[in-house]
Amino acid sequence: MFEGFETRQIETIGTTINLVTGGSGPPLLLLHGYPQSHVMWHKIAPRLAQDFTVVAPDLRGYGDSGKPVGDPDHMNYSKRVMAQDQVDVMEALGFDQFLLVGHDRGARVSHRLTKDNPQRVQKLATLDIIPTRTMFQIVNQEMATNTYHWFFLIQPFDFPERVIGADADYFIRRGFERTKDSTQVFPPEALEEYVRCFCDPAAIHGTCEDYRAGASIDLVHDEADFDNKVSCPMLAMWSETGYVGRTQDVLGVWKEYATNVRGQSFTCGHYMAEEQPDEIYAAIKAFLLE
């Protein structure tokens, strides 16, 4: 799926990050979402590599990256710490500045990375999120129903770990099978990679900790520096059919968090880079090269 890419493991403070890298040109960091890995970029990363040096890592707790045990304050999986992993990765590869694109949880890491390191991120693109702080402010029955996993995964250790671990294969496949034309969206080799990585008990724990951090320490960080807006050029992209796209003024929300942002919706579901790869690739390329 990543022909011509090199696989590497890079030590960061506290863990090891697995990644693939390939191409040439300006450095571009791609961060994936839940419950996936860097593999989610398989339909667009090779094309982006024609114009950029693409770096596609697995976040800590995901894929083949390290999976530290969670701590009482969930700091090990705070977006600040997860973002620092990626700064360490890019520095190890020789990149002090870079372009950044994130989907889902990776977009939340990207948001924090950009706020903590404004001198490093030249442009930021996010796929199908609004900031975590606002997500928790808009909780209602519809939000809780459509994004129930936010509230399931944050339950104290080790309740969700045990429930998911009882049949992790079913848990993850069920999520992907609900996507329209899933056999075309997720080719067997991609789906099997998602299942292989997610069924590791350490990954189940790490991904739960990611969400626990989102409902605790991340909110502390987000509230403390809310007035510190993203200042680099930003592109927000979202699914028209997903909960956020159906119910929120996505661009309007992002304008509360960024000073130079524009947005675009797409007629696809949540897994945008796999459901509508041609359009997502074109939008990302145009934004990053302009």
Phi and psi in degrees as GROMACS dihedral restraints (atoms count N, CA, C in turn):
[ dihedral_restraints ]
;  ai    aj    ak    al  type     phi  dphi    fc
    3     4     5     6     1  -125.9    20    10
    4     5     6     7     1    56.2    20    10
    6     7     8     9     1   -60.0    20    10
    7     8     9    10     1   131.8    20    10
    9    10    11    12     1    87.1    20    10
   10    11    12    13     1    -6.0    20    10
   12    13    14    15     1   -88.0    20    10
   13    14    15    16     1   152.1    20    10
   15    16    17    18     1  -102.6    20    10
   16    17    18    19     1   137.0    20    10
   18    19    20    21     1   -95.6    20    10
   19    20    21    22     1   132.9    20    10
   21    22    23    24     1  -138.7    20    10
   22    23    24    25     1   158.4    20    10
   24    25    26    27     1  -124.0    20    10
   25    26    27    28     1   128.3    20    10
   27    28    29    30     1  -123.1    20    10
   28    29    30    31     1   130.6    20    10
   30    31    32    33     1   -76.8    20    10
   31    32    33    34     1   131.0    20    10
   33    34    35    36     1  -118.6    20    10
   34    35    36    37     1  -176.4    20    10
   36    37    38    39     1   -74.2    20    10
   37    38    39    40     1   103.7    20    10
   39    40    41    42     1   105.0    20    10
   40    41    42    43     1   -11.1    20    10
   42    43    44    45     1  -164.6    20    10
   43    44    45    46     1  -174.4    20    10
   45    46    47    48     1  -123.2    20    10
   46    47    48    49     1   133.2    20    10
   48    49    50    51     1  -107.5    20    10
   49    50    51    52     1   123.7    20    10
   51    52    53    54     1   -88.0    20    10
   52    53    54    55     1   141.6    20    10
   54    55    56    57     1  -154.7    20    10
   55    56    57    58     1   164.7    20    10
   57    58    59    60     1  -120.3    20    10
   58    59    60    61     1   146.6    20    10
   60    61    62    63     1  -143.3    20    10
   61    62    63    64     1   144.7    20    10
   63    64    65    66     1  -169.6    20    10
   64    65    66    67     1   167.0    20    10
   66    67    68    69     1    93.9    20    10
   67    68    69    70     1  -171.5    20    10
   69    70    71    72     1  -150.1    20    10
   70    71    72    73     1   155.5    20    10
   72    73    74    75     1   118.6    20    10
   73    74    75    76     1  -164.9    20    10
   75    76    77    78     1   -57.6    20    10
   76    77    78    79     1   140.9    20    10
   78    79    80    81     1   -69.3    20    10
   79    80    81    82     1   135.3    20    10
   81    82    83    84     1  -132.0    20    10
   82    83    84    85     1   119.9    20    10
   84    85    86    87     1   -99.6    20    10
   85    86    87    88     1   125.2    20    10
   87    88    89    90     1  -112.9    20    10
   88    89    90    91     1   122.3    20    10
   90    91    92    93     1  -116.2    20    10
   91    92    93    94     1   128.9    20    10
   93    94    95    96     1   -86.3    20    10
   94    95    96    97     1   176.3    20    10
   96    97    98    99     1  -116.8    20    10
   97    98    99   100     1  -172.2    20    10
   99   100   101   102     1   -84.6    20    10
  100   101   102   103     1   140.9    20    10
  102   103   104   105     1  -102.5    20    10
  103   104   105   106     1    48.2    20    10
  105   106   107   108     1  -104.5    20    10
  106   107   108   109     1  -154.8    20    10
  108   109   110   111     1  -153.0    20    10
  109   110   111   112     1  -170.6    20    10
  111   112   113   114     1   -57.7    20    10
  112   113   114   115     1   -19.6    20    10
  114   115   116   117     1   -59.7    20    10
  115   116   117   118     1   -23.7    20    10
  117   118   119   120     1   -59.9    20    10
  118   119   120   121     1   -18.4    20    10
  120   121   122   123     1   -90.8    20    10
  121   122   123   124     1    10.1    20    10
  123   124   125   126     1   -63.7    20    10
  124   125   126   127     1   -23.7    20    10
  126   127   128   129     1   -86.1    20    10
  127   128   129   130     1   -17.8    20    10
  129   130   131   132     1  -122.7    20    10
  130   131   132   133     1   -22.4    20    10
  132   133   134   135     1   -60.1    20    10
  133   134   135   136     1   -44.2    20    10
  135   136   137   138     1   -60.0    20    10
  136   137   138   139     1   -34.1    20    10
  138   139   140   141     1   -74.4    20    10
  139   140   141   142     1   -39.6    20    10
  141   142   143   144     1   -63.8    20    10
  142   143   144   145     1   -29.2    20    10
  144   145   146   147     1   -67.1    20    10
  145   146   147   148     1   -11.4    20    10
  147   148   149   150     1   -72.1    20    10
  148   149   150   151     1   -22.1    20    10
  150   151   152   153     1  -122.4    20    10
  151   152   153   154     1   -13.1    20    10
  153   154   155   156     1  -136.7    20    10
  154   155   156   157     1   157.1    20    10
  156   157   158   159     1   -85.7    20    10
  157   158   159   160     1   102.7    20    10
  159   160   161   162     1   -86.6    20    10
  160   161   162   163     1   131.8    20    10
  162   163   164   165     1  -123.2    20    10
  163   164   165   166     1   117.0    20    10
  165   166   167   168     1  -123.4    20    10
  166   167   168   169     1    97.4    20    10
  168   169   170   171     1   -92.8    20    10
  169   170   171   172     1   166.7    20    10
  171   172   173   174     1   -92.6    20    10
  172   173   174   175     1   129.1    20    10
  174   175   176   177     1   -61.2    20    10
  175   176   177   178     1   155.5    20    10
  177   178   179   180     1   -57.9    20    10
  178   179   180   181     1   138.9    20    10
  180   181   182   183     1    90.0    20    10
  181   182   183   184     1   -10.4    20    10
  183   184   185   186     1  -123.5    20    10
  184   185   186   187     1   162.0    20    10
  186   187   188   189     1    54.5    20    10
  187   188   189   190     1  -133.1    20    10
  189   190   191   192     1  -105.4    20    10
  190   191   192   193     1    15.7    20    10
  192   193   194   195     1   -78.8    20    10
  193   194   195   196     1   167.6    20    10
  195   196   197   198     1   -62.9    20    10
  196   197   198   199     1   154.8    20    10
  198   199   200   201     1  -132.1    20    10
  199   200   201   202     1    77.1    20    10
  201   202   203   204     1   -59.7    20    10
  202   203   204   205     1   151.2    20    10
  204   205   206   207     1   -71.4    20    10
  205   206   207   208     1   139.5    20    10
  207   208   209   210     1   -66.6    20    10
  208   209   210   211     1   153.8    20    10
  210   211   212   213     1  -111.4    20    10
  211   212   213   214     1   166.7    20    10
  213   214   215   216     1   -56.2    20    10
  214   215   216   217     1   -34.8    20    10
  216   217   218   219     1   -91.9    20    10
  217   218   219   220     1    -1.1    20    10
  219   220   221   222     1    64.6    20    10
  220   221   222   223     1    19.0    20    10
  222   223   224   225     1   -62.8    20    10
  223   224   225   226     1   -32.3    20    10
  225   226   227   228     1   -57.7    20    10
  226   227   228   229     1   -24.5    20    10
  228   229   230   231     1  -119.9    20    10
  229   230   231   232     1    20.2    20    10
  231   232   233   234     1   -64.0    20    10
  232   233   234   235     1   151.1    20    10
  234   235   236   237     1   -64.3    20    10
  235   236   237   238     1   -26.3    20    10
  237   238   239   240     1   -64.3    20    10
  238   239   240   241     1   -45.1    20    10
  240   241   242   243     1   -71.7    20    10
  241   242   243   244     1   -41.4    20    10
  243   244   245   246     1   -64.1    20    10
  244   245   246   247     1   -35.1    20    10
  246   247   248   249     1   -68.4    20    10
  247   248   249   250     1   -39.8    20    10
  249   250   251   252     1   -63.1    20    10
  250   251   252   253     1   -33.9    20    10
  252   253   254   255     1   -51.5    20    10
  253   254   255   256     1   -46.2    20    10
  255   256   257   258     1   -73.8    20    10
  256   257   258   259     1   -31.9    20    10
  258   259   260   261     1   -62.7    20    10
  259   260   261   262     1   -44.0    20    10
  261   262   263   264     1   -61.8    20    10
  262   263   264   265     1   -41.1    20    10
  264   265   266   267     1   -60.2    20    10
  265   266   267   268     1   -50.1    20    10
  267   268   269   270     1   -66.4    20    10
  268   269   270   271     1   -36.1    20    10
  270   271   272   273     1   -63.7    20    10
  271   272   273   274     1   -42.1    20    10
  273   274   275   276     1   -63.1    20    10
  274   275   276   277     1   -29.4    20    10
  276   277   278   279     1   -86.5    20    10
  277   278   279   280     1    -3.2    20    10
  279   280   281   282     1    94.2    20    10
  280   281   282   283     1    18.1    20    10
  282   283   284   285     1  -113.8    20    10
  283   284   285   286     1   110.3    20    10
  285   286   287   288     1   -84.1    20    10
  286   287   288   289     1   -25.9    20    10
  288   289   290   291     1  -131.0    20    10
  289   290   291   292     1   151.7    20    10
  291   292   293   294     1  -164.3    20    10
  292   293   294   295     1   164.9    20    10
  294   295   296   297     1   -90.7    20    10
  295   296   297   298     1   153.2    20    10
  297   298   299   300     1  -140.9    20    10
  298   299   300   301     1   129.5    20    10
  300   301   302   303     1  -132.9    20    10
  301   302   303   304     1   130.0    20    10
  303   304   305   306     1  -136.1    20    10
  304   305   306   307     1   144.0    20    10
  306   307   308   309     1  -114.7    20    10
  307   308   309   310     1   137.4    20    10
  309   310   311   312     1    55.7    20    10
  310   311   312   313     1  -124.4    20    10
  312   313   314   315     1   -59.7    20    10
  313   314   315   316     1   -36.0    20    10
  315   316   317   318     1   -64.4    20    10
  316   317   318   319     1   -29.3    20    10
  318   319   320   321     1   -71.2    20    10
  319   320   321   322     1   -32.0    20    10
  321   322   323   324     1   -70.3    20    10
  322   323   324   325     1   -40.1    20    10
  324   325   326   327     1   -62.3    20    10
  325   326   327   328     1   -40.7    20    10
  327   328   329   330     1   -63.4    20    10
  328   329   330   331     1   -40.9    20    10
  330   331   332   333     1   -60.4    20    10
  331   332   333   334     1   -47.7    20    10
  333   334   335   336     1   -66.5    20    10
  334   335   336   337     1   -40.9    20    10
  336   337   338   339     1   -58.7    20    10
  337   338   339   340     1   -43.1    20    10
  339   340   341   342     1   -67.1    20    10
  340   341   342   343     1   -39.2    20    10
  342   343   344   345     1   -68.0    20    10
  343   344   345   346     1   -40.1    20    10
  345   346   347   348     1   -78.5    20    10
  346   347   348   349     1   -21.2    20    10
  348   349   350   351     1  -136.1    20    10
  349   350   351   352     1    59.6    20    10
  351   352   353   354     1   -62.4    20    10
  352   353   354   355     1   -23.8    20    10
  354   355   356   357     1   -76.4    20    10
  355   356   357   358     1   -13.6    20    10
  357   358   359   360     1   -97.1    20    10
  358   359   360   361     1   -36.4    20    10
  360   361   362   363     1   -90.8    20    10
  361   362   363   364     1   116.8    20    10
  363   364   365   366     1   -83.2    20    10
  364   365   366   367     1   -38.7    20    10
  366   367   368   369     1  -147.5    20    10
  367   368   369   370     1   149.6    20    10
  369   370   371   372     1  -128.6    20    10
  370   371   372   373     1   132.7    20    10
  372   373   374   375     1  -126.6    20    10
  373   374   375   376     1   135.4    20    10
  375   376   377   378     1  -120.5    20    10
  376   377   378   379     1   145.6    20    10
  378   379   380   381     1  -117.0    20    10
  379   380   381   382     1   113.9    20    10
  381   382   383   384     1    62.5    20    10
  382   383   384   385     1    46.4    20    10
  384   385   386   387     1  -141.1    20    10
  385   386   387   388     1   159.4    20    10
  387   388   389   390     1  -117.5    20    10
  388   389   390   391     1   160.7    20    10
  390   391   392   393     1   -56.5    20    10
  391   392   393   394     1   147.9    20    10
  393   394   395   396     1   -55.8    20    10
  394   395   396   397     1   -41.7    20    10
  396   397   398   399     1   -55.5    20    10
  397   398   399   400     1   -45.1    20    10
  399   400   401   402     1   -71.5    20    10
  400   401   402   403     1   -36.8    20    10
  402   403   404   405     1   -55.2    20    10
  403   404   405   406     1   -44.4    20    10
  405   406   407   408     1   -74.6    20    10
  406   407   408   409     1   -18.8    20    10
  408   409   410   411     1   -79.5    20    10
  409   410   411   412     1   -19.6    20    10
  411   412   413   414     1  -106.1    20    10
  412   413   414   415     1    15.9    20    10
  414   415   416   417     1   -59.6    20    10
  415   416   417   418     1   127.4    20    10
  417   418   419   420     1  -149.7    20    10
  418   419   420   421     1  -174.0    20    10
  420   421   422   423     1   -61.0    20    10
  421   422   423   424     1   -43.7    20    10
  423   424   425   426     1   -63.8    20    10
  424   425   426   427     1   -44.0    20    10
  426   427   428   429     1   -63.4    20    10
  427   428   429   430     1   -45.7    20    10
  429   430   431   432     1   -64.9    20    10
  430   431   432   433     1   -33.7    20    10
  432   433   434   435     1   -71.5    20    10
  433   434   435   436     1   -44.2    20    10
  435   436   437   438     1   -78.0    20    10
  436   437   438   439     1   -26.7    20    10
  438   439   440   441     1  -124.9    20    10
  439   440   441   442     1    47.7    20    10
  441   442   443   444     1   -58.6    20    10
  442   443   444   445     1   -30.3    20    10
  444   445   446   447     1   -63.6    20    10
  445   446   447   448     1   -24.7    20    10
  447   448   449   450     1   -57.4    20    10
  448   449   450   451     1   -37.0    20    10
  450   451   452   453     1   -94.8    20    10
  451   452   453   454     1   -21.9    20    10
  453   454   455   456     1   -75.1    20    10
  454   455   456   457     1   -48.4    20    10
  456   457   458   459     1   -68.1    20    10
  457   458   459   460     1   -22.6    20    10
  459   460   461   462     1   -85.5    20    10
  460   461   462   463     1    -2.1    20    10
  462   463   464   465     1   -63.0    20    10
  463   464   465   466     1   151.8    20    10
  465   466   467   468     1   -57.9    20    10
  466   467   468   469     1   146.7    20    10
  468   469   470   471     1   -55.0    20    10
  469   470   471   472     1   136.5    20    10
  471   472   473   474     1  -119.4    20    10
  472   473   474   475     1    34.9    20    10
  474   475   476   477     1   -59.6    20    10
  475   476   477   478     1   -58.8    20    10
  477   478   479   480     1   -64.0    20    10
  478   479   480   481     1   -34.2    20    10
  480   481   482   483     1   -59.0    20    10
  481   482   483   484     1   -43.2    20    10
  483   484   485   486     1   -69.1    20    10
  484   485   486   487     1   -42.4    20    10
  486   487   488   489     1   -64.6    20    10
  487   488   489   490     1   -49.0    20    10
  489   490   491   492     1   -64.0    20    10
  490   491   492   493     1   -44.0    20    10
  492   493   494   495     1   -63.8    20    10
  493   494   495   496     1   -19.6    20    10
  495   496   497   498     1   -63.8    20    10
  496   497   498   499     1   -29.8    20    10
  498   499   500   501     1  -158.9    20    10
  499   500   501   502     1    68.8    20    10
  501   502   503   504     1   -63.3    20    10
  502   503   504   505     1   -34.6    20    10
  504   505   506   507     1   -59.8    20    10
  505   506   507   508     1   -46.7    20    10
  507   508   509   510     1   -65.0    20    10
  508   509   510   511     1   -43.6    20    10
  510   511   512   513     1   -57.4    20    10
  511   512   513   514     1   -46.8    20    10
  513   514   515   516     1   -77.9    20    10
  514   515   516   517     1   -40.3    20    10
  516   517   518   519     1   -65.4    20    10
  517   518   519   520     1   -35.5    20    10
  519   520   521   522     1   -59.5    20    10
  520   521   522   523     1   -40.6    20    10
  522   523   524   525     1   -62.1    20    10
  523   524   525   526     1   -41.3    20    10
  525   526   527   528     1   -76.2    20    10
  526   527   528   529     1   -31.6    20    10
  528   529   530   531     1   -69.0    20    10
  529   530   531   532     1   -19.9    20    10
  531   532   533   534     1   -75.7    20    10
  532   533   534   535     1   -10.9    20    10
  534   535   536   537     1   -78.3    20    10
  535   536   537   538     1   135.5    20    10
  537   538   539   540     1   -58.0    20    10
  538   539   540   541     1   135.2    20    10
  540   541   542   543     1    53.4    20    10
  541   542   543   544     1    46.6    20    10
  543   544   545   546     1   -59.6    20    10
  544   545   546   547     1   -30.3    20    10
  546   547   548   549     1   -66.6    20    10
  547   548   549   550     1   -26.3    20    10
  549   550   551   552     1   -88.5    20    10
  550   551   552   553     1   -36.0    20    10
  552   553   554   555     1   -67.9    20    10
  553   554   555   556     1   -44.8    20    10
  555   556   557   558     1  -117.2    20    10
  556   557   558   559     1    92.7    20    10
  558   559   560   561     1   -60.0    20    10
  559   560   561   562     1   155.7    20    10
  561   562   563   564     1   -53.1    20    10
  562   563   564   565     1   -39.3    20    10
  564   565   566   567     1   -67.2    20    10
  565   566   567   568     1   -32.3    20    10
  567   568   569   570     1   -73.6    20    10
  568   569   570   571     1   -47.8    20    10
  570   571   572   573     1   -60.1    20    10
  571   572   573   574     1   -41.5    20    10
  573   574   575   576     1   -65.3    20    10
  574   575   576   577     1   -31.9    20    10
  576   577   578   579     1   -67.9    20    10
  577   578   579   580     1   -42.0    20    10
  579   580   581   582     1   -61.2    20    10
  580   581   582   583     1   -43.9    20    10
  582   583   584   585     1   -66.2    20    10
  583   584   585   586     1   -45.4    20    10
  585   586   587   588     1   -56.5    20    10
  586   587   588   589     1   -47.5    20    10
  588   589   590   591     1   -73.0    20    10
  589   590   591   592     1   -42.2    20    10
  591   592   593   594     1   -70.3    20    10
  592   593   594   595     1   -29.7    20    10
  594   595   596   597     1   -73.5    20    10
  595   596   597   598     1    -6.1    20    10
  597   598   599   600     1   -69.4    20    10
  598   599   600   601     1   123.6    20    10
  600   601   602   603     1   -54.3    20    10
  601   602   603   604     1   -32.9    20    10
  603   604   605   606     1   -66.8    20    10
  604   605   606   607     1   -32.3    20    10
  606   607   608   609     1   -72.7    20    10
  607   608   609   610     1   -39.8    20    10
  609   610   611   612     1   -59.0    20    10
  610   611   612   613     1   -45.1    20    10
  612   613   614   615     1   -64.1    20    10
  613   614   615   616     1   -46.9    20    10
  615   616   617   618     1   -61.4    20    10
  616   617   618   619     1   -40.0    20    10
  618   619   620   621     1   -71.7    20    10
  619   620   621   622     1   -34.4    20    10
  621   622   623   624     1   -63.1    20    10
  622   623   624   625     1   -41.6    20    10
  624   625   626   627     1   -63.7    20    10
  625   626   627   628     1   -34.3    20    10
  627   628   629   630     1   -56.6    20    10
  628   629   630   631     1   -46.7    20    10
  630   631   632   633     1   -73.0    20    10
  631   632   633   634     1   -36.5    20    10
  633   634   635   636     1   -61.6    20    10
  634   635   636   637     1   -40.7    20    10
  636   637   638   639     1   -63.1    20    10
  637   638   639   640     1   -37.9    20    10
  639   640   641   642     1   -62.1    20    10
  640   641   642   643     1   -28.2    20    10
  642   643   644   645     1   -97.9    20    10
  643   644   645   646     1     9.3    20    10
  645   646   647   648     1  -141.3    20    10
  646   647   648   649     1   -94.1    20    10
  648   649   650   651     1   -62.1    20    10
  649   650   651   652     1   -33.5    20    10
  651   652   653   654     1   -63.3    20    10
  652   653   654   655     1   -38.0    20    10
  654   655   656   657     1   -67.0    20    10
  655   656   657   658     1   -34.2    20    10
  657   658   659   660     1   -62.2    20    10
  658   659   660   661     1   -47.8    20    10
  660   661   662   663     1   -63.7    20    10
  661   662   663   664     1   -42.9    20    10
  663   664   665   666     1   -65.4    20    10
  664   665   666   667     1   -37.7    20    10
  666   667   668   669     1   -71.1    20    10
  667   668   669   670     1   -37.7    20    10
  669   670   671   672     1   -65.4    20    10
  670   671   672   673     1   -33.8    20    10
  672   673   674   675     1  -122.6    20    10
  673   674   675   676     1    33.6    20    10
  675   676   677   678     1   -56.5    20    10
  676   677   678   679     1   -36.3    20    10
  678   679   680   681     1   -73.0    20    10
  679   680   681   682     1   -10.7    20    10
  681   682   683   684     1   -86.9    20    10
  682   683   684   685     1    94.1    20    10
  684   685   686   687     1   -82.8    20    10
  685   686   687   688     1   154.2    20    10
  687   688   689   690     1   -65.7    20    10
  688   689   690   691     1   125.4    20    10
  690   691   692   693     1  -109.2    20    10
  691   692   693   694     1   -17.3    20    10
  693   694   695   696     1   -74.1    20    10
  694   695   696   697     1   162.0    20    10
  696   697   698   699     1   -57.3    20    10
  697   698   699   700     1   135.7    20    10
  699   700   701   702     1  -134.3    20    10
  700   701   702   703     1   141.4    20    10
  702   703   704   705     1  -121.8    20    10
  703   704   705   706     1   120.2    20    10
  705   706   707   708     1  -100.6    20    10
  706   707   708   709     1   126.1    20    10
  708   709   710   711     1  -120.4    20    10
  709   710   711   712     1   143.9    20    10
  711   712   713   714     1  -151.7    20    10
  712   713   714   715     1   159.3    20    10
  714   715   716   717     1   -81.2    20    10
  715   716   717   718     1   133.4    20    10
  717   718   719   720     1   -68.1    20    10
  718   719   720   721     1   -28.3    20    10
  720   721   722   723     1   -96.0    20    10
  721   722   723   724     1   -13.0    20    10
  723   724   725   726     1   -74.2    20    10
  724   725   726   727     1   168.0    20    10
  726   727   728   729     1   -57.2    20    10
  727   728   729   730     1   -47.7    20    10
  729   730   731   732     1   -62.1    20    10
  730   731   732   733     1   -46.9    20    10
  732   733   734   735     1   -65.8    20    10
  733   734   735   736     1   -33.0    20    10
  735   736   737   738     1   -75.8    20    10
  736   737   738   739     1   -30.3    20    10
  738   739   740   741     1  -116.2    20    10
  739   740   741   742     1   -14.6    20    10
  741   742   743   744     1  -122.6    20    10
  742   743   744   745     1   152.4    20    10
  744   745   746   747     1   -83.4    20    10
  745   746   747   748     1    85.7    20    10
  747   748   749   750     1   -57.9    20    10
  748   749   750   751     1   -48.8    20    10
  750   751   752   753     1   -64.7    20    10
  751   752   753   754     1   -39.6    20    10
  753   754   755   756     1   -61.2    20    10
  754   755   756   757     1   -39.2    20    10
  756   757   758   759     1   -64.5    20    10
  757   758   759   760     1   -47.0    20    10
  759   760   761   762     1   -63.9    20    10
  760   761   762   763     1   -27.5    20    10
  762   763   764   765     1   -66.8    20    10
  763   764   765   766     1   -16.7    20    10
  765   766   767   768     1   -78.7    20    10
  766   767   768   769     1   -15.4    20    10
  768   769   770   771     1  -117.3    20    10
  769   770   771   772     1   -10.2    20    10
  771   772   773   774     1  -141.6    20    10
  772   773   774   775     1   146.5    20    10
  774   775   776   777     1   -95.6    20    10
  775   776   777   778     1   -13.3    20    10
  777   778   779   780     1  -142.1    20    10
  778   779   780   781     1    71.6    20    10
  780   781   782   783     1  -127.0    20    10
  781   782   783   784     1   141.7    20    10
  783   784   785   786     1  -130.5    20    10
  784   785   786   787     1   168.6    20    10
  786   787   788   789     1  -145.3    20    10
  787   788   789   790     1   164.2    20    10
  789   790   791   792     1  -155.2    20    10
  790   791   792   793     1   136.0    20    10
  792   793   794   795     1  -101.3    20    10
  793   794   795   796     1   159.7    20    10
  795   796   797   798     1  -134.5    20    10
  796   797   798   799     1   146.3    20    10
  798   799   800   801     1   -85.5    20    10
  799   800   801   802     1    65.6    20    10
  801   802   803   804     1  -148.4    20    10
  802   803   804   805     1   179.1    20    10
  804   805   806   807     1   -87.6    20    10
  805   806   807   808     1  -162.1    20    10
  807   808   809   810     1   -65.7    20    10
  808   809   810   811     1   -36.3    20    10
  810   811   812   813     1   -84.7    20    10
  811   812   813   814     1    67.6    20    10
  813   814   815   816     1   -60.7    20    10
  814   815   816   817     1   -43.4    20    10
  816   817   818   819     1   -68.9    20    10
  817   818   819   820     1   -17.6    20    10
  819   820   821   822     1  -104.0    20    10
  820   821   822   823     1   -28.9    20    10
  822   823   824   825     1   -81.8    20    10
  823   824   825   826     1   -34.7    20    10
  825   826   827   828     1  -137.2    20    10
  826   827   828   829     1    60.4    20    10
  828   829   830   831     1   -63.9    20    10
  829   830   831   832     1   -36.4    20    10
  831   832   833   834     1   -63.4    20    10
  832   833   834   835     1   -45.8    20    10
  834   835   836   837     1   -70.9    20    10
  835   836   837   838     1   -39.2    20    10
  837   838   839   840     1   -67.6    20    10
  838   839   840   841     1   -43.4    20    10
  840   841   842   843     1   -57.9    20    10
  841   842   843   844     1   -47.9    20    10
  843   844   845   846     1   -62.1    20    10
  844   845   846   847     1   -41.8    20    10
  846   847   848   849     1   -66.5    20    10
  847   848   849   850     1   -43.4    20    10
  849   850   851   852     1   -64.1    20    10
  850   851   852   853     1   -47.7    20    10
  852   853   854   855     1   -60.0    20    10
  853   854   855   856     1   -47.0    20    10
  855   856   857   858     1   -61.7    20    10
  856   857   858   859     1   -43.0    20    10
  858   859   860   861     1   -65.9    20    10
  859   860   861   862     1   -44.8    20    10
  861   862   863   864     1   -72.5    20    10
  862   863   864   865     1   -27.6    20    10
  864   865   866   867     1   -94.0    20    10
  865   866   867   868     1   -12.5    20    10
